[in-house]
Amino acid sequence: LLPTMILTVFLSNNEQILTEVPITPETTCRDVVEFCKEPGEGSCHLSEVWRGNERHIPFDHMMYDHLQKWGPRREEVKFFLRHEESPTESNEPALIIGLKHHI
C-alpha cells in the first residue's frame, strides 16, 4: 500500500469551502486539480500561499514530494484551487520577455 497524506485545498478565497485530497507518491498537481474542480468546469490551477506569497504549482509537479519538502512549515502553507487558467500554462511566450535585441 502506498503511503498517503491528506492535502486540504480551499475552493474559494474566503477559506470556508474546502476539500481534502488523498495524496500518494504518484499524485501530480493535475490529479489534485481534477479531483477538486466541478464536473465540466473549465481551466483551473493550484496555487500555494505562504506568508502572503502566492505561487502557481505546475501540473506535472509531484505533490507528495512537494509537501514533504515543506517539512514542519507545511502547516503554514495553504493551497487554493484557482478557477482560471494557470499563468504559466497559458502564457508560454511570456518567457521571451527577457531577451535583448543586439544591434
C-alpha positions as CSV (number, residue, x, y, z in Angstrom):
1,L,0.0,0.0,0.0
2,L,1.3,3.4,-0.9
3,P,1.8,6.0,1.8
4,T,-0.9,8.6,1.8
5,M,-1.1,12.2,3.1
6,I,-4.2,14.4,3.1
7,L,-3.9,17.8,1.3
8,T,-6.5,20.4,2.2
9,V,-7.4,22.5,-0.8
10,F,-9.5,25.7,-0.4
11,L,-12.0,26.1,-3.2
12,S,-12.7,29.8,-2.7
13,N,-10.8,32.8,-1.3
14,N,-12.8,33.0,1.9
15,E,-11.4,29.6,3.0
16,Q,-14.9,28.4,4.0
17,I,-15.2,25.9,1.3
18,L,-12.6,23.2,1.2
19,T,-11.9,19.6,0.2
20,E,-9.5,17.1,1.4
21,V,-7.4,15.3,-1.3
22,P,-5.6,12.0,-0.6
23,I,-2.0,12.3,-1.9
24,T,0.3,9.4,-2.7
25,P,3.9,9.5,-4.1
26,E,2.3,9.1,-7.6
27,T,-0.1,12.1,-7.3
28,T,0.5,15.0,-9.6
29,C,-0.8,18.6,-9.3
30,R,-3.0,17.8,-12.3
31,D,-4.6,15.0,-10.3
32,V,-5.3,17.3,-7.5
33,V,-6.9,19.9,-9.8
34,E,-9.1,17.3,-11.5
35,F,-10.2,16.0,-8.1
36,C,-11.2,19.4,-6.8
37,K,-12.9,21.1,-9.8
38,E,-16.5,20.7,-10.6
39,P,-17.5,18.4,-13.4
40,G,-17.4,20.3,-16.7
41,E,-15.6,23.3,-15.2
42,G,-13.1,24.9,-17.4
43,S,-9.4,25.7,-16.7
44,C,-8.3,25.7,-13.1
45,H,-4.9,25.6,-11.4
46,L,-3.5,25.0,-8.0
47,S,-1.7,27.8,-6.0
48,E,0.1,27.7,-2.7
49,V,0.1,30.7,-0.4
50,W,2.8,31.1,2.3
51,R,3.3,34.2,4.3
52,G,1.4,36.3,1.8
53,N,3.2,35.0,-1.3
54,E,1.2,33.1,-3.8
55,R,2.9,30.6,-6.2
56,H,1.4,28.6,-9.1
57,I,2.2,24.9,-9.0
58,P,2.9,23.3,-12.4
59,F,0.6,20.5,-13.5
60,D,3.3,17.9,-13.7
61,H,4.6,18.6,-10.1
62,M,4.6,15.5,-7.8
63,M,2.6,16.7,-4.8
64,Y,3.7,14.1,-2.2
65,D,7.4,15.2,-2.6
66,H,6.3,18.8,-2.7
67,L,4.5,18.5,0.7
68,Q,7.4,16.6,2.3
69,K,9.9,19.4,1.2
70,W,7.9,21.9,3.3
71,G,8.6,19.8,6.4
72,P,7.3,21.3,9.7
73,R,6.3,24.5,7.8
74,R,3.7,22.6,5.9
75,E,1.1,23.7,8.5
76,E,1.8,27.4,7.4
77,V,1.1,26.7,3.7
78,K,-2.4,27.0,2.2
79,F,-3.4,25.5,-1.1
80,F,-6.1,27.1,-3.3
81,L,-7.9,26.0,-6.4
82,R,-7.9,29.0,-8.7
83,H,-10.8,29.0,-11.2
84,E,-8.8,30.4,-14.1
85,E,-6.1,29.3,-16.4
86,S,-2.7,29.0,-14.8
87,P,-0.5,32.0,-15.5
88,T,2.4,29.9,-16.9
89,E,0.4,27.2,-18.7
90,S,-1.4,29.8,-20.9
91,N,1.5,32.3,-21.4
92,E,4.4,30.2,-22.5
93,P,5.6,33.0,-24.9
94,A,6.0,35.3,-21.9
95,L,9.3,33.6,-21.3
96,I,10.7,35.5,-24.2
97,I,10.4,38.9,-22.4
98,G,14.0,38.8,-21.1
99,L,15.7,38.6,-24.5
100,K,17.7,41.6,-25.5
101,H,18.0,42.8,-29.1
102,H,21.5,43.0,-30.5
103,I,22.3,45.9,-32.8
